[in-house]
Amino acid sequence: MADTDRVVVITGGSKGIGREIALRFAEDKDRIVLVHYDADESAAKETLDTLASKGVEAESHRVDISSYEDAGALFKKILSKYGKVDVLVNNAGITRDGLLMRMSEEDWDRVMKVNLKSVFNCTRAVLRPMVKERRGCIVNISSVAGQIGNAGQANYATSKAGIIGFTKTVAREVASRGITVNAVAPGFIDTEMTRALSAAVRESLVEQIPLGRIGEPEDVAEAVYWLCSHGAGYITGQVIHVNGGLFM
């Protein structure tokens, strides 16, 4: 049985994996808040139009959630309107790839702020309201890179590994309040980032995946949705790997 009357906040929700997560929750007619930091609103508008066509109440906010103040102001606005947040999906993330010997401090710091500090900012903003409600689900999007590393992604892999440690710690802190905190770690997923790879590189990636294919955003969305369902009510502090067997 699906939950009803939920307020679901998804960061990085305008496209890709975030969009598919929104569409999956839309099947329950949840109220959905998308957060993004795209240069323009076109992707967010497309997602909102799709949600509207499904009869779902949804809104979008362009906010730099790597800023503690901006993230706090956003959630103050959301809580003022809805009175609660039932589900938080920390999905926002960027890459600034390069070998460590050539990586700039700016590229390191920016990835850490967007990928990891934003998770702290947003999670901290919803914890007190969730504790008051004595319920809530938080899902943080990590990555297979956070488990096995990836050459040229020291900043990205470190940020995603940090998300796993953060997830387990917060799960321990709030479990007694009825709040679950889990992570989903995607492998290679068919998004804008992987579509930019050459055919040869994509082929070499597929050869490493036991299931023999690159994943779809829907594969990740299903895992996120399930972790926020009654069926996963006794699961917290876990990392669900959605990678076709790339990491076991």
Buried (B, 14 or more C-beta within 10 A) or exposed (E): EEBEEBBBBBBBBBBBBBBBBBBBBBEBBBBBBBBBBEEEEEBBEEBBEBBEEEEBBBBBBBBBBBBBEBBBEBBEEBBEEBEBBBBBBBBBBBBBBBEEEEBEEEBBBBBBBBBBBBBBBBBBBBBEBBBEBEBBBBBBBBBBBBBEBBEBBBBBBBBBBBBBEBBBEBBEEBEEBBBBBBBBBBBBBBBEBBEEBEEEEBEEBBEEBEEEEBBBBBBBBBBBBBBBBEEBEEBBBBBBBBBBEBEE
